[in-house]
Amino acid sequence: MDAPLDRINFLKDEINKSNYKYYVEENPYLSDFEYDKMFAELKELEEKYPLLKTPDSPTQRVGSVSEKFFPYTHKYRLYSLDNTYNEQELEKWYERVTKECGNNVDLVCELKIDGLAIALTYEKGIFIRGVTRGDGITGEDITTNLKTVKAIPLKLFEPADIEVRGEIYMPKTSFEKLNEENLKKGEKIFANPRNAASGSIRQLDSTITAKRDLSIFVYSSVFENTLNAPKTHYESMMYLKKLGFKINPNIRLCKNIKEAIEYCKEWDLKRADLNYATDGVVIKVNNLLFQEDLGFTSRAPKWATAFKFPPEEVTTKLLDIELNIGKSGAVTPVAILDPVQLAGSTVSRASLHNFDEIKRLDVRIGDTVLIKKAAEIIPKVIKVMENPEHENLPEYVPPTRCPACNSLLTTRPGEVNLYCENDSCSQQTIAKIEFWVSKEAMDIDFIGPSIIQQLYENRFISNAVDLYRLTMQDFMQLDGVKEKSAYNMYNSIQNSKTRPLNRLLTAFAIRHIGKETAELLAENFTNLDEIMTANIETLSAIDGIGSKMAESVYEFFHNENNLHLIKELKNLGLNPASKAVKKSDKLTGKTFVLTGTLQNMTRDKASEIIKELGGKTSSSVSKNTSYVIAGENPGSKLDKAQNLGVIILTEDEFLAMIEEDL
Ligand SMILES: [Zn+2]
């Protein structure tokens, strides 16, 4: 048996290492079982030998109750940063910097985490104090609470005397989970992850803090001993990482302001994919001597600036609630807004989800509402802003009849939407045709919503099948359609006749059958007739097709109307065989992942080509991925590919690879 001190030290090191691996490197080291066992043993030993209990012991992370937080005056002031909002302001700031320090001043870009700023003090590598930023001069001592944050090291890998600053944050997913749980318990709902983080870290009962999923990114330091101190900010960040601190992995060294502006643009687009909130980019002069030369204004350093991302949320007036009838007959409310600028574009419509949501938010026409935009998603109404007029506005009453065909709306079990069940409803039919021509389904170019509207209103078409009967002369009778575009429209419809089976199945818009399930069906049957004659057992025997889906497919192909339309389609020359015809084996055994916007083709088209050449596409990057094709503004998949060492192709490289087969 080891001496108690040796055993305690061993347990402390193992548990601290496990915390570091898990919470800083996000790479598990001990199993939960081993961890719990060691933790219990350490606790027992410390109770038996209280004198051996030290401030860097992981048992200090469980928290305790305090009566109040004590004010603490910072040894070094925590300055705030001046904000910049656009390229011109960034360039002006850089001009002032280079005027003082000469041309070509290196910069470091870091994401500005939207959390709570704190300062941590270490003496000989041991965490001794943690204080909130407060007003920058005096903050509150929240050491006990900060010890419960497992990404904060209690003991550094080197016995450094150092003060570091960082931002405490709550991951977005944990924030949502916390709110969900609180909602169930009837407790307080936090407005955003920042409030949740700051509310959690400032609990007088730090055992509550210990239960919240909080983390930290450290972003600067003050060295007590300047002898071997780093010469640049970037070096100092790498040193902090070496000491055991968690720094944000998206830090980047930039040669000049142009590169820094690129970084800002890049992250404005990519930030929605991150699991933590960021509201901007902090840009710092890298050379610490330059930083000293530049100095401070009364409030902020001259050697740094905070670039703020354009807001993703904005308030505006709700002018009306329009009803949209989808291809399935679902009637959904759409907010018509007083046009407003949001994240770089003008927004005049936003989603209201469904009528339950309107009721929950108590949205009334005339209200001022908060709308939010996340990347690539249409903006949605988040909440009603408090306003005295609200009470005088009439409550919104959901419709009982279809606004297009006046039939009574129904509800379906287990669904929140209202439905128009009339198959010949005009709006529903138009929505079905719009879906038929969409990129996701038959991918027919040149036929937009206004053309479909005109064709339908002038009785050229009454369903999607009729599209294939249209002549060039028909198109030329429409408003403003000249010979050239009539030719394009006609041609593009005729060309779509050769689309593979999975696309036709998608275009049918069968209930519960989306693009992926349509692909599954196409893979398991050779042609349309085989699917049409399959019984429910055969259909549901396919891996990935549940009984609900099987029933829905069966019903669709046993409906008189549908059978009639399919017969007409066949007469018009649409009867695709299964699977895109395989052209070669060039990509056999290769798995591709697509990310970002491609210039020469849609991602769907690229996947089709890959399949034709025997390859596979997948939606997520893993070590089994052969290639990632990265278009413009790629998402987090690119970062993952880089981490896993997966080969990354540009669109041009991909095109060169398949050129001879196109
Ligand atoms: Zn209707």
Residues whose N, C-alpha, C, O or C-beta is under 5 A from the ligand:
A	BS01	ZN	C402 A404 C405 C420 N422 C425
